[in-house]
């Protein structure tokens, strides 16, 4: 391969742009974005720009994108996709590619896009449960189909935001990476473990937090929470009838169902009481920098869902930098 200085990428199932931020940190330029959720797309566009332009295109539906002719595709070097996890999650329907709601079809669209656009590499991200779905047969089928598209597919790897991303969040996700045949995929190195950069307490807001986030006696569970949430150096979860403390001193994995109400947002003990994490703190724990602003009027429920559904930016940046080294022959 001839050495080149930069690379481009397509950001599919983009959410609010966590993948994009990581790949931009590695020097990439995003030329195509696809995200079908209206609220997530609003947050994404508030950060990255509202309209199509000469060097960037929005196409909301990945299934429609997969049907485009080759001449309609912008050229890009890397396909990036954190595709829907529900069919493969232990907590989900676990129907995989036979999911009755059609969500498994999005993977077939990824295959079509790879065949049409022929990027030099891809990165796919999903929940850890995808590895064991259908006794491993789903993952084996995926790898086989990706290889048939012309790629050397690396063995999937489970990485944890806490030990590979440097943030205090115990979040395991599986990553699947491939390079166009002819590219030396052996040059890619998976990130080694690193220490957590800042403790959980330093990711909490330093300003006064609205009282709506606090637990008080208006909640039936308050007495039990007050008795058991005692350590200011970790996070807790209310699990219907008991409190679970994270013994590692970090936050449990943020989830999309944080936005569905109830007691799904992790709890912390602060100087003036016990409260749930704010959306800004969830952003911090996913590695979003302070300059990532929320759209005016966006509800907390949407923001919780979006950050719980996102990726950990520093971890993605480490992967992106390795991909960049391989495809640019650096």
C-alpha positions in Angstrom: 0.0 0.0 0.0 1.1 3.5 -0.7 1.3 5.7 2.4 -1.4 8.4 2.7 -1.8 11.1 5.3 -5.6 11.0 6.0 -8.6 8.8 5.8 -12.4 9.1 5.5 -15.2 7.1 7.2 -18.9 6.4 7.2 -20.7 6.7 10.5 -23.6 4.2 10.4 -26.1 3.7 13.3 -24.4 6.9 14.4 -26.5 7.7 17.5 -25.2 11.0 18.8 -21.7 10.7 17.3 -19.5 8.8 19.8 -17.9 6.8 17.0 -17.4 9.9 14.9 -15.7 11.7 17.7 -13.3 8.8 18.2 -12.4 8.5 14.6 -12.0 12.2 14.2 -9.5 12.1 17.1 -7.6 9.6 15.0 -7.5 12.1 12.0 -10.5 10.8 10.1 -13.0 12.8 8.2 -16.7 11.7 8.3 -18.3 11.8 4.8 -21.5 9.9 5.5 -23.8 9.6 8.5 -26.8 7.4 9.0 -29.1 7.5 12.1 -32.8 6.7 12.0 -33.8 7.9 15.5 -35.2 11.4 15.4 -34.0 12.5 18.8 -30.5 11.1 18.4 -30.2 12.6 15.0 -31.2 16.0 16.5 -28.4 15.8 19.0 -25.9 14.6 16.4 -26.7 17.5 14.0 -26.6 20.0 16.8 -23.0 19.0 17.4 -21.8 18.3 13.8 -24.0 20.4 11.5 -27.5 20.3 10.2 -27.3 20.0 6.5 -25.7 17.9 3.7 -22.7 19.6 2.2 -20.1 18.9 -0.5 -18.0 16.7 1.8 -20.7 15.1 4.0 -24.1 13.4 3.4 -26.9 12.3 5.7 -29.0 9.2 4.8 -31.2 8.3 7.7 -32.1 4.7 7.0 -29.3 2.1 6.6 -31.6 -0.3 4.8 -32.3 2.3 2.1 -28.6 3.1 2.1 -27.8 -0.5 1.3 -30.0 -0.4 -1.8 -28.1 2.5 -3.4 -26.2 2.0 -6.6 -22.4 2.3 -6.4 -22.3 5.6 -8.3 -24.5 7.1 -5.5 -22.1 6.2 -2.7 -19.6 8.7 -1.4 -16.1 7.2 -1.3 -14.9 6.3 2.2 -12.0 4.3 3.7 -13.6 2.9 6.8 -17.2 1.7 7.6 -18.1 2.3 11.3 -21.2 0.8 12.8 -22.5 0.2 16.3 -25.5 -1.7 14.9 -28.6 -2.4 17.0 -28.0 -4.8 19.9 -31.5 -5.9 20.8 -31.6 -9.1 18.8 -28.3 -10.2 20.4 -28.6 -9.0 23.9 -29.1 -11.3 26.9 -31.7 -8.8 28.1 -33.4 -8.6 24.6 -35.4 -10.9 22.4 -32.3 -13.0 21.4 -33.9 -13.7 18.1 -30.8 -12.6 16.1 -31.1 -12.5 12.4 -34.6 -14.0 12.7 -35.8 -11.1 14.9 -39.5 -10.6 14.1 -39.2 -6.8 14.2 -36.7 -6.9 11.3 -33.8 -5.5 13.3 -31.5 -8.4 12.2 -31.9 -7.2 8.7 -29.7 -4.3 9.3 -26.6 -6.6 9.3 -27.6 -7.7 5.8 -27.6 -4.1 4.8 -24.1 -3.7 6.2 -23.0 -6.5 4.0 -24.6 -4.8 0.9 -22.8 -1.5 1.8 -19.4 -3.3 2.1 -19.9 -5.0 -1.3 -20.9 -1.7 -2.9 -18.6 0.8 -1.3 -15.6 -1.5 -0.9 -14.0 0.5 2.0 -10.5 -0.6 3.2 -11.7 -1.5 6.7 -14.7 -1.8 9.0 -15.3 -1.6 12.7 -18.5 -3.2 14.1 -19.6 -2.8 17.8 -22.2 -4.7 19.7 -23.1 -6.1 23.1 -21.0 -8.9 24.6 -24.0 -11.3 24.4 -23.7 -11.4 20.6 -20.7 -13.7 21.0 -22.8 -16.4 22.7 -26.0 -16.0 20.7 -27.2 -19.3 19.3 -24.2 -21.0 20.8 -21.8 -18.9 18.8 -23.4 -19.7 15.4 -24.6 -16.1 14.8 -21.1 -14.7 15.1 -19.6 -17.5 13.0 -22.2 -16.7 10.3 -21.4 -13.0 10.4 -17.7 -13.5 10.1 -18.2 -15.9 7.2 -20.4 -13.3 5.4 -18.0 -10.5 6.1 -15.1 -12.6 4.7 -17.1 -13.3 1.6 -17.3 -9.5 1.0 -13.6 -9.5 0.6 -12.2 -8.9 4.1 -9.7 -10.5 6.5 -11.8 -10.6 9.6 -10.0 -10.4 13.0 -11.1 -12.6 15.9 -13.8 -10.6 17.8 -12.6 -9.0 21.0 -14.5 -8.0 24.1 -13.2 -4.7 25.5 -14.2 -2.9 28.7 -14.4 0.9 29.0 -13.0 0.6 32.5 -9.8 -1.2 31.5 -9.4 -0.2 27.8 -10.9 3.3 27.7 -9.6 4.8 30.9 -13.0 5.8 32.3 -14.7 4.6 35.5 -17.5 2.6 33.8 -17.7 -1.2 33.8 -18.9 -1.5 30.2 -18.1 -4.6 28.1 -18.7 -4.5 24.3 -17.6 -6.8 21.5 -15.7 -5.4 18.5 -15.4 -6.9 15.1 -12.8 -5.5 12.8 -11.8 -6.4 9.2 -9.5 -5.2 6.5 -9.7 -5.5 2.8 -7.8 -8.5 1.6 -4.4 -7.4 0.5 -3.9 -5.1 3.4 -1.7 -6.4 6.2 -4.2 -6.9 9.0 -1.5 -8.3 11.3 -0.3 -4.7 11.8 -3.5 -4.0 13.8 -2.9 -4.2 17.6 -5.8 -4.4 20.1 -5.6 -1.8 22.9 -3.8 -3.0 26.0 -5.2 -2.4 29.4 -4.7 1.1 30.9 -5.5 2.6 34.3 -8.7 4.6 34.9 -7.7 8.2 34.5 -10.0 10.0 37.0 -12.1 8.4 39.7 -15.9 8.5 39.5 -16.1 11.5 41.9 -14.2 13.7 39.4 -16.8 13.0 36.7 -19.6 14.4 38.8 -20.8 18.0 38.2 -19.2 20.6 40.4 -22.1 23.0 40.1 -25.4 22.9 42.0 -27.5 20.0 40.6 -31.3 20.4 40.2 -33.3 18.9 43.1 -35.2 16.7 40.6 -32.2 14.4 40.5 -32.2 13.7 44.3 -33.8 10.9 46.1 -36.1 12.0 49.0 -38.9 10.6 51.0 -41.2 11.1 48.1 -39.9 7.7 46.9 -41.1 4.6 48.6 -37.6 3.1 48.3 -35.9 6.1 49.9 -35.4 4.7 53.4 -33.7 1.6 52.0 -31.6 3.6 49.6 -30.6 6.1 52.4 -29.5 3.2 54.6 -27.4 1.4 52.0 -26.0 4.1 49.7 -23.1 5.1 52.0 -19.9 5.1 49.9 -19.2 8.4 48.0 -16.5 6.8 45.9 -18.7 4.4 43.8 -22.1 4.1 42.1 -25.1 2.1 43.1 -28.2 0.6 41.4 -31.7 0.2 42.8 -32.9 -3.3 41.8 -36.6 -3.3 42.7 -36.1 -4.6 46.2 -32.5 -4.1 47.1 -29.5 -1.8 46.5 -26.5 -3.0 44.6 -23.1 -1.4 45.2 -20.4 -1.5 42.6 -17.4 -2.8 44.6 -14.9 -1.7 42.0 -15.5 1.9 42.7 -16.8 2.6 39.2 -20.2 3.1 37.5 -22.1 0.1 36.2 -22.7 0.1 32.4 -24.9 2.9 31.3 -27.9 1.6 29.4 -30.4 2.9 26.9 -33.2 2.0 29.4 -32.0 4.8 31.7 -34.4 6.9 29.6 -37.4 4.8 30.2 -38.2 6.1 33.7 -38.2 4.2 37.0 -34.9 3.8 38.8 -32.7 2.8 35.9 -30.1 5.6 36.3 -27.1 4.8 38.6 -27.1 6.5 42.0 -24.3 8.3 43.8 -23.8 9.7 47.3 -22.8 13.4 47.3 -22.2 15.9 50.1 -25.9 17.1 50.1 -27.7 13.8 49.6 -28.2 10.8 47.3 -29.1 11.3 43.7 -29.0 9.8 40.3 -26.4 10.7 37.7 -27.3 13.7 35.5 -27.2 13.5 31.7 -24.0 15.6 31.7 -22.4 13.1 34.1 -23.4 10.2 31.8 -21.7 12.1 29.0 -18.6 12.4 31.1 -18.6 8.7 31.9 -18.7 7.9 28.1 -15.7 10.2 27.5 -17.6 13.0 25.8 -15.7 16.3 26.3 -17.2 19.4 27.9 -17.7 21.0 24.5 -20.3 18.4 23.6 -23.5 20.4 24.1 -27.0 19.2 24.3 -29.8 20.6 22.0 -32.0 23.2 23.7 -35.2 21.6 25.0 -34.0 18.0 24.7 -35.6 16.0 27.5 -33.6 14.1 30.1 -35.3 10.9 29.0 -33.9 11.2 25.5 -30.5 12.2 26.7 -30.2 9.3 29.1 -31.3 6.9 26.3 -28.7 8.5 23.9 -25.7 8.3 26.2 -26.7 4.8 27.4 -26.9 3.7 23.8 -23.6 5.4 22.9 -20.0 4.2 22.9 -17.1 5.2 25.1 -15.2 7.8 23.0 -11.6 7.3 24.3 -11.9 3.5 23.6 -13.1 4.1 20.1 -10.3 6.6 19.6 -7.7 4.0 20.5 -9.2 1.5 18.0 -9.5 4.2 15.3 -5.8 5.1 15.7 -4.8 1.5 15.2 -7.0 1.2 12.1 -5.6 4.5 10.8 -2.0 3.1 11.1 -2.9 0.0 9.1 -4.8 1.6 6.2 -2.5 4.6 5.9 0.6 2.4 6.1 1.9 4.7 8.8 
